[in-house]
Amino acid sequence: MTTLLRFAPSPTGALHLGGLRTALYNYLYARKTAGKWILRIEDTDRTRAVPGAVEGIQSALAWAGLDYDYGPGKPGPHGPYFQSERLDIYHSYAHKLLDSGHAYRCFCSANKLAATREKLARTGSNSTYDKSCLHLTEEEVARKVRAGEKFIVRLNDGRLPVRPPGYDLVFKNLKDAHASLPTDPVLLKSDSFPTYHLASVVDDYEMGITHVVRGEEWLPSLPLHLDLYACLNLPMPHFAHLPILLNPDGTKMSKRKGDVHVLDYQKRGWESSAVLNWLALAGWGVQEASPSSSQKHAPDSTTLMSMEEMIQNFDFSVLTHRRSVLDPAKLEYINKHHLMRLMATPEGLRTLAERAQPYVKEAFPESSYVDLEYLEKVISALQGRTTKLSDIPTLGPFFFVEPDYSSPEAQKMRQSLSDEKYTAVVEGLSARLRDMQTAWEAATLSHILHDENAKTSLKQKEYMTILRHALTGIKTGPSVADILYVLGLERSLQRLQASTS
């Protein structure tokens, strides 16, 4: 049987990091097992739908490179892929449950239900409904339906078939949790739309889903879902519930709180490959205290992995059931090293230059130094310093505009340097550069700087500080040799001259 998974977000807002990790794990397992995965939009809660949310979800998945096989815009044998277009399917299953006695119609008004819950609570009962409509006769039900009275459909939790206990690929054997469920849970709402519980079970069966991979927040509902499979006499898929992701302060991550929207990470210049690497390791990159010799090992929480490596190494058996904190410092480390991997190849370096160009143009709209070949040199010079591409204008403004010697930083640097030494260093290097007969390469320039420094009585730090001030007006940055190489002979000489004017 072909493995088939689904990522089923609700269009109630932007896709957040927790949702992206769920999509990623679906993607990884589908690709590892040569299977497929579906994007299914669970839009049955019409009161919370946000216009444009579906397009936002698709954009976030596209940025991450998580291409679903079937779903909106990609027709397949399992459609429709919007639950709002599958109402007739849910109604047919609701009728099966009604006919078998596993469900019944409830005509209680919202006010009556609220009063019933309050009354039950006062008596100390854990029940949330008194099952009054369960005892209506067939004639009474038929008369109410003919009269057009609104109703909901409830599961009859007093008539559940025997089924195997729950098992989860992450949480393993599960304890019975029926006590946490409401009395006779609602399956079909009064607007004829299904609740999540009925719709997800029906869709997973109808679409042939073999593995349901979703967030831990759905674990308390699993007993109800297993009951529905049993009531409908349907085969159950495998379940894997993913531990909740936490903010650095330990609070639960939410799409309505904190810095968690996926497309925000795109806008700020993070690498999609690094974000996926970071998310994959959240809950996966955790070693058990005493792993048995036969147990697969989880990667370290900062292991660098390409998509191919994540697919190859992914396994549900090494996911922890503990909640995981998303540490921004780990993303910075992973992102920096993903950039360095890309810089190592000509193709990767050109890709980075193309993506860095808009940030540079936005920061320095008047600059003439924004062509791709030049940006490749800048990116290489800033290697190891760049955490994300959007940092480049801040890390190396002197590559794109002339130094501002009047800035507080530049003036403070200059005050610590004597005029005599400053002039001697700048003029000495200028003369040497004008007489250069060799190719303009960083390694050659480094040797020249070393030779010129040796001719002075200055320590290397003071010598380089003078040149750093002259060339950039900034205290920190790449090596002076790299700065000279990127600027080129003409611009380097112009700046050396300007610094002593």
C-alpha positions as CSV (number, residue, x, y, z in Angstrom):
1,M,0.0,0.0,0.0
2,T,1.3,3.4,-0.9
3,T,1.9,5.7,2.1
4,L,-0.4,8.7,2.0
5,L,-0.3,11.6,4.5
6,R,-2.1,14.9,4.8
7,F,-1.4,18.3,6.1
8,A,-4.8,19.8,7.1
9,P,-4.6,23.4,8.3
10,S,-7.6,25.6,9.0
11,P,-7.7,28.9,7.1
12,T,-7.9,31.0,10.3
13,G,-4.7,33.0,9.9
14,A,-1.1,32.8,8.7
15,L,0.8,29.6,8.8
16,H,2.9,29.5,11.9
17,L,6.1,27.6,12.8
18,G,4.2,24.8,14.5
19,G,2.1,24.2,11.4
20,L,5.2,24.3,9.2
21,R,6.9,21.6,11.3
22,T,3.8,19.4,11.0
23,A,3.8,19.9,7.2
24,L,7.6,19.2,7.1
25,Y,7.2,15.9,9.0
26,N,4.4,14.8,6.7
27,Y,6.6,15.7,3.7
28,L,9.7,13.9,5.1
29,Y,7.8,10.7,5.9
30,A,6.0,10.7,2.5
31,R,9.2,11.2,0.6
32,K,11.1,8.6,2.7
33,T,8.5,6.0,2.0
34,A,8.1,6.9,-1.7
35,G,4.5,8.0,-0.8
36,K,2.4,11.1,-1.4
37,W,1.0,13.9,0.8
38,I,-2.1,16.0,0.5
39,L,-2.8,19.6,1.4
40,R,-6.4,19.6,2.8
41,I,-8.1,22.8,3.9
42,E,-10.3,22.3,7.0
43,D,-12.6,25.2,6.5
44,T,-15.7,24.0,8.3
45,D,-15.5,26.7,11.0
46,R,-16.9,29.5,8.9
47,T,-16.9,32.0,11.8
48,R,-13.1,32.0,12.1
49,A,-12.1,31.9,8.4
50,V,-9.7,34.7,7.3
51,P,-9.7,35.9,3.7
52,G,-6.5,35.1,2.0
53,A,-5.4,32.6,4.5
54,V,-5.3,29.7,2.1
55,E,-3.1,31.6,-0.3
56,G,-0.9,32.5,2.6
57,I,-0.5,28.8,3.6
58,Q,0.3,27.9,0.0
59,S,2.9,30.7,-0.2
60,A,4.6,29.6,3.0
61,L,4.8,26.0,1.8
62,A,6.2,27.1,-1.5
63,W,8.8,29.3,0.1
64,A,9.8,26.3,2.3
65,G,10.0,24.0,-0.8
66,L,7.4,21.6,0.6
67,D,5.6,20.7,-2.6
68,Y,2.4,18.8,-1.8
69,D,1.3,16.1,-4.4
70,Y,-2.5,16.8,-4.3
71,G,-4.5,19.7,-3.0
72,P,-5.7,23.2,-4.0
73,G,-4.3,23.9,-7.4
74,K,-3.1,20.3,-7.8
75,P,-6.1,18.1,-8.7
76,G,-6.0,14.4,-7.8
77,P,-8.1,11.4,-7.0
78,H,-8.9,12.4,-3.5
79,G,-10.7,15.8,-4.0
80,P,-12.4,18.0,-3.3
81,Y,-9.6,19.3,-1.0
82,F,-11.7,21.9,0.8
83,Q,-13.9,20.4,3.5
84,S,-16.7,23.0,2.8
85,E,-17.0,21.3,-0.6
86,R,-17.5,17.8,0.9
87,L,-20.6,18.4,3.0
88,D,-22.6,15.7,1.3
89,I,-20.0,13.1,2.2
90,Y,-20.2,14.0,5.9
91,H,-24.0,14.0,5.9
92,S,-24.0,10.4,4.5
93,Y,-21.7,9.2,7.3
94,A,-23.8,11.1,9.9
95,H,-26.9,9.2,8.5
96,K,-25.0,5.9,8.9
97,L,-24.3,6.7,12.5
98,L,-28.0,7.7,13.1
99,D,-29.3,4.5,11.4
100,S,-27.0,2.3,13.5
101,G,-28.0,4.0,16.8
102,H,-24.5,5.3,17.4
103,A,-25.7,8.9,17.0
104,Y,-28.9,10.9,17.5
105,R,-30.4,14.3,16.8
106,C,-30.4,16.8,19.6
107,F,-33.0,19.7,19.3
108,C,-32.0,21.6,22.5
109,S,-31.5,25.3,22.1
110,A,-28.2,27.0,23.1
111,N,-29.9,28.5,26.2
112,K,-31.2,25.1,27.3
113,L,-27.8,23.5,26.8
114,A,-26.1,26.2,28.9
115,A,-28.7,25.8,31.6
116,T,-28.2,22.0,31.5
117,R,-24.5,22.3,31.9
118,E,-24.8,24.7,34.8
119,K,-27.3,22.4,36.5
120,L,-25.1,19.4,36.1
121,A,-22.1,21.3,37.4
122,R,-24.0,22.3,40.5
123,T,-24.7,18.7,41.3
124,G,-21.0,17.8,41.0
125,S,-21.5,15.8,37.8
126,N,-18.7,15.6,35.2
127,S,-21.4,15.3,32.5
128,T,-21.9,18.2,30.1
129,Y,-25.3,17.1,28.8
130,D,-28.2,15.2,30.2
131,K,-29.0,13.2,27.1
132,S,-32.6,14.3,27.1
133,C,-32.9,14.1,23.3
134,L,-31.6,10.6,23.2
135,H,-34.9,9.5,24.7
136,L,-37.1,11.1,22.0
137,T,-39.2,8.6,20.1
138,E,-38.8,8.1,16.4
139,E,-42.2,9.8,15.9
140,E,-41.1,12.8,18.0
141,V,-37.9,13.2,16.1
142,A,-39.7,12.9,12.7
143,R,-42.2,15.5,13.7
144,K,-39.5,18.0,14.9
145,V,-37.6,17.5,11.6
146,R,-40.7,18.1,9.5
147,A,-41.5,21.2,11.5
148,G,-38.1,22.6,10.5
149,E,-36.6,22.6,14.1
150,K,-32.9,23.0,14.1
151,F,-30.8,20.2,15.4
152,I,-27.3,18.9,15.9
153,V,-26.1,15.3,15.7
154,R,-24.5,13.8,18.7
155,L,-22.5,10.6,19.2
156,N,-24.2,8.3,21.7
157,D,-21.3,7.6,24.0
158,G,-23.3,5.1,25.9
159,R,-23.3,2.7,22.9
160,L,-19.7,2.5,21.8
161,P,-18.3,-0.7,20.3
162,V,-15.3,-2.4,21.8
163,R,-12.1,-1.4,20.1
164,P,-8.4,-1.7,20.6
165,P,-6.7,0.8,23.0
166,G,-5.1,3.8,21.4
167,Y,-1.5,3.7,20.2
168,D,0.6,6.6,18.9
169,L,3.9,6.5,17.0
170,V,5.3,9.2,19.3
171,F,3.5,8.8,22.6
172,K,3.3,5.0,22.3
173,N,0.6,3.2,24.4
174,L,-2.1,5.7,25.5
175,K,-4.3,5.7,28.6
176,D,-8.0,5.8,28.2
177,A,-9.0,9.5,28.2
178,H,-12.8,9.3,27.7
179,A,-13.3,11.2,31.0
180,S,-11.9,14.3,29.4
181,L,-14.4,14.3,26.5
182,P,-17.7,16.1,26.6
183,T,-20.9,14.0,27.0
184,D,-22.1,12.8,23.7
185,P,-19.8,14.9,21.5
186,V,-21.3,16.9,18.7
187,L,-20.6,15.6,15.2
188,L,-22.8,17.7,13.0
189,K,-23.6,21.4,13.9
190,S,-27.0,23.1,13.4
191,D,-25.7,24.8,10.2
192,S,-25.2,21.3,8.7
193,F,-21.4,21.7,8.9
194,P,-19.5,18.9,10.6
195,T,-17.3,19.3,13.6
196,Y,-13.6,18.6,13.1
197,H,-14.0,15.2,14.7
198,L,-16.4,13.8,12.1
199,A,-14.9,15.6,9.2
200,S,-11.3,14.5,9.9
201,V,-12.2,10.9,10.4
202,V,-14.4,10.7,7.3
203,D,-11.9,12.5,5.1
204,D,-8.9,10.5,6.3
205,Y,-10.8,7.3,5.5
206,E,-12.3,8.5,2.2
207,M,-8.9,9.8,1.0
208,G,-7.1,6.7,2.0
209,I,-4.8,8.4,4.5
210,T,-2.4,5.8,6.0
211,H,-0.6,8.1,8.6
212,V,-2.2,11.0,10.5
213,V,0.6,13.3,11.6
214,R,-0.7,16.3,13.5
215,G,-0.1,18.4,16.7
216,E,-0.3,17.1,20.2
217,E,-3.3,19.4,20.9
218,W,-5.4,16.7,19.1
219,L,-4.3,13.9,21.4
220,P,-7.1,14.4,23.9
221,S,-9.6,14.0,21.0
222,L,-8.0,10.7,19.8
223,P,-10.4,8.5,21.8
224,L,-13.4,10.1,20.2
225,H,-11.8,9.7,16.7
226,L,-11.0,6.0,17.4
227,D,-14.6,5.5,18.6
228,L,-15.9,7.0,15.3
229,Y,-13.7,4.6,13.3
230,A,-15.1,1.7,15.4
231,C,-18.8,2.9,15.1
232,L,-18.4,3.2,11.3
233,N,-16.5,0.0,11.1
234,L,-13.6,1.7,9.3
235,P,-9.9,0.7,9.3
236,M,-7.8,3.0,11.5
237,P,-4.7,4.8,10.2
238,H,-1.5,5.1,12.1
239,F,-1.3,8.2,14.3
240,A,1.7,10.4,15.3
241,H,1.0,13.4,17.5
242,L,3.8,16.0,17.6
243,P,4.8,17.6,20.8
244,I,3.8,21.3,21.2
245,L,6.5,23.9,20.4
246,L,7.2,26.5,23.0
247,N,8.4,30.0,22.9
248,P,11.8,30.8,24.5
249,D,9.9,32.0,27.6
250,G,8.2,28.6,27.9
251,T,4.8,29.7,26.8
252,K,2.8,27.8,24.2
253,M,3.4,28.9,20.6
254,S,0.3,30.4,19.0
255,K,-0.4,32.0,15.6
256,R,-2.0,34.9,17.6
257,K,1.0,35.4,19.9
258,G,4.7,36.0,19.4
259,D,7.0,35.9,16.4
260,V,5.8,32.7,14.8
261,H,4.5,33.4,11.3
262,V,6.4,31.6,8.6
263,L,6.3,34.4,6.0
264,D,7.8,36.8,8.5
265,Y,10.9,34.7,8.5
266,Q,11.0,34.9,4.8
267,K,10.7,38.7,4.8
268,R,13.5,39.0,7.3
269,G,15.9,37.0,5.1
270,W,16.2,33.7,6.9
271,E,17.1,30.6,4.8
272,S,14.1,28.3,4.3
273,S,16.5,25.4,4.4
274,A,17.8,26.6,7.8
275,V,14.3,27.2,9.2
276,L,13.2,23.7,8.2
277,N,16.5,22.2,9.7
278,W,15.7,24.1,12.9
279,L,12.1,23.0,13.1
280,A,13.0,19.4,12.2
281,L,15.3,19.1,15.2
282,A,12.8,20.6,17.6
283,G,11.6,17.4,19.3
284,W,13.7,15.2,17.0
285,G,17.2,16.3,17.9
286,V,16.9,15.0,21.5
287,Q,18.9,12.0,22.7
288,E,17.2,9.8,25.3
289,A,19.2,9.5,28.5
290,S,20.0,5.8,28.1
291,P,19.2,4.7,24.5
292,S,19.3,0.9,24.0
293,S,21.8,-0.5,21.6
294,S,19.0,-1.3,19.1
295,Q,17.4,2.2,19.2
296,K,18.0,4.6,16.4
297,H,19.9,7.8,17.5
298,A,18.5,11.2,17.1
299,P,20.7,14.0,15.6
300,D,22.1,16.7,17.9
301,S,19.9,19.7,18.2
302,T,22.2,21.8,16.0
303,T,23.0,19.2,13.4
304,L,23.2,20.7,9.9
305,M,21.1,18.8,7.5
306,S,20.0,19.3,3.9
307,M,16.5,18.2,2.8
308,E,17.9,15.0,1.4
309,E,19.6,14.3,4.8
310,M,16.4,15.0,6.7
311,I,14.5,12.6,4.5
312,Q,17.1,9.9,4.9
313,N,17.4,10.2,8.7
314,F,13.8,10.9,9.6
315,D,12.1,8.3,11.9
316,F,9.1,8.6,14.2
317,S,10.9,6.4,16.7
318,V,13.4,9.1,17.7
319,L,10.8,11.9,18.2
320,T,10.5,12.9,21.8
321,H,7.1,13.2,23.5
322,R,8.4,16.2,25.5
323,R,7.5,19.7,24.5
324,S,10.4,21.6,22.8
325,V,11.5,25.2,23.1
326,L,12.4,26.9,19.8
327,D,15.7,28.5,20.6
328,P,16.4,31.5,18.3
329,A,20.2,31.2,18.9
330,K,20.1,27.7,17.3
331,L,18.4,29.2,14.3
332,E,21.1,31.8,14.0
333,Y,23.8,29.1,14.2
334,I,22.1,26.8,11.7
335,N,21.2,29.7,9.3
336,K,24.8,31.0,9.3
337,H,26.1,27.6,8.4
338,H,23.5,26.9,5.7
339,L,24.7,30.2,4.1
340,M,28.3,29.0,4.3
341,R,27.3,25.7,2.6
342,L,25.7,27.7,-0.3
343,M,28.7,30.0,-0.6
344,A,31.0,27.0,-1.2
345,T,29.7,26.5,-4.8
346,P,29.5,29.0,-7.6
347,E,25.9,28.2,-8.2
348,G,25.0,28.7,-4.5
349,L,26.9,31.9,-4.4
350,R,25.1,33.3,-7.4
351,T,21.8,32.3,-5.8
352,L,22.7,34.2,-2.6
353,A,23.7,37.2,-4.6
354,E,20.4,37.2,-6.5
355,R,18.5,37.0,-3.2
356,A,20.6,39.6,-1.4
357,Q,20.3,42.1,-4.2
358,P,16.8,43.4,-3.1
359,Y,18.0,44.1,0.5
360,V,21.0,46.0,-0.8
361,K,19.0,48.0,-3.3
362,E,16.4,48.9,-0.6
363,A,19.1,50.0,1.8
364,F,21.2,51.9,-0.7
365,P,19.0,53.0,-3.6
366,E,21.6,55.4,-5.0
367,S,24.5,52.9,-5.0
368,S,26.1,51.8,-8.2
369,Y,27.6,48.7,-6.7
370,V,24.8,46.3,-6.7
371,D,25.5,44.0,-9.6
372,L,25.5,40.3,-9.0
373,E,29.2,39.7,-9.6
374,Y,30.1,42.4,-7.1
375,L,27.6,41.1,-4.6
376,E,29.2,37.6,-4.8
377,K,32.5,39.2,-3.7
378,V,30.8,41.0,-0.8
379,I,29.0,37.9,0.4
380,S,32.3,35.9,0.3
381,A,34.1,38.7,2.2
382,L,31.4,38.6,4.9
383,Q,31.4,34.8,5.2
384,G,31.2,33.7,8.8
385,R,29.8,37.1,9.8
386,T,26.5,36.9,8.0
387,T,23.7,35.3,10.0
388,K,21.1,36.0,7.4
389,L,21.1,37.7,4.0
390,S,19.2,40.8,5.2
391,D,22.2,41.6,7.5
392,I,24.5,42.4,4.6
393,P,23.7,46.1,4.3
394,T,24.3,46.5,8.0
395,L,27.4,44.4,8.1
396,G,29.1,46.0,5.1
397,P,27.6,49.4,4.3
398,F,31.1,50.6,3.2
399,F,31.0,48.2,0.2
400,F,28.1,50.2,-1.2
401,V,28.5,53.8,-0.1
402,E,31.5,56.0,0.9
403,P,32.7,55.9,4.5
404,D,31.2,58.6,6.8
405,Y,34.3,59.9,8.6
406,S,32.1,62.3,10.6
407,S,30.1,59.5,12.3
408,P,30.7,59.1,16.1
409,E,32.3,55.7,15.5
410,A,34.7,57.0,12.9
411,Q,35.7,60.0,15.0
412,K,36.3,57.9,18.1
413,M,38.5,55.6,16.0
414,R,40.5,58.6,14.6
415,Q,41.1,60.2,18.0
416,S,43.1,57.1,19.1
417,L,45.4,57.4,16.1
418,S,48.2,60.0,15.8
419,D,48.2,62.0,12.6
420,E,51.8,61.2,11.8
421,K,51.4,57.4,12.0
422,Y,48.0,57.6,10.2
423,T,49.5,59.6,7.2
424,A,52.6,57.4,7.0
425,V,50.5,54.1,6.9
426,V,48.0,55.4,4.4
427,E,50.6,57.0,2.0
428,G,52.9,53.9,2.3
429,L,50.1,51.5,1.3
430,S,48.9,53.8,-1.4
431,A,52.3,53.9,-3.0
432,R,52.7,50.1,-2.8
433,L,49.3,49.5,-4.4
434,R,50.0,51.9,-7.3
435,D,53.1,49.9,-8.1
436,M,51.5,46.5,-7.9
437,Q,52.4,44.3,-10.8
438,T,50.6,41.1,-9.6
439,A,46.9,40.2,-9.9
440,W,44.5,41.9,-7.5
441,E,43.8,38.9,-5.2
442,A,43.0,38.8,-1.5
443,A,46.0,36.5,-0.7
444,T,48.4,38.8,-2.5
445,L,46.9,41.9,-0.8
446,S,47.4,40.1,2.6
447,H,51.1,39.6,1.9
448,I,51.5,43.2,0.9
449,L,49.8,44.4,4.1
450,H,52.1,42.2,6.1
451,D,55.2,43.6,4.3
452,E,54.0,47.2,4.7
453,N,53.3,46.7,8.4
454,A,56.8,45.2,8.9
455,K,58.3,48.5,7.6
456,T,56.6,50.4,10.4
457,S,57.1,50.3,14.2
458,L,53.4,49.7,14.7
459,K,51.8,46.6,16.1
460,Q,49.5,44.8,13.6
461,K,46.3,45.8,15.5
462,E,47.2,49.6,15.3
463,Y,48.3,49.3,11.7
464,M,45.1,47.6,10.6
465,T,42.9,49.9,12.6
466,I,44.3,52.9,10.7
467,L,43.5,51.2,7.3
468,R,40.1,50.0,8.6
469,H,39.2,53.6,9.5
470,A,40.5,54.9,6.1
471,L,38.7,52.3,4.0
472,T,35.4,51.9,6.0
473,G,35.1,54.3,8.9
474,I,33.9,51.3,10.9
475,K,35.6,49.5,13.7
476,T,34.7,45.9,12.8
477,G,34.3,44.0,9.5
478,P,36.1,41.6,7.2
479,S,39.9,41.5,7.0
480,V,41.5,44.6,5.5
481,A,42.8,42.4,2.6
482,D,39.2,41.2,1.8
483,I,37.9,44.8,1.9
484,L,40.7,46.0,-0.5
485,Y,39.9,43.1,-2.8
486,V,36.2,43.8,-3.0
487,L,36.6,47.5,-3.4
488,G,39.2,47.1,-6.2
489,L,42.3,49.2,-6.8
490,E,40.7,52.5,-7.9
491,R,38.1,52.7,-5.1
492,S,40.7,51.7,-2.5
493,L,43.1,54.4,-3.6
494,Q,40.3,57.0,-3.6
495,R,39.4,56.1,-0.1
496,L,43.0,56.1,1.2
497,Q,43.4,59.6,-0.3
498,A,40.1,60.9,1.0
499,S,40.9,59.7,4.6
500,T,43.9,62.1,4.8
501,S,42.3,65.1,3.1
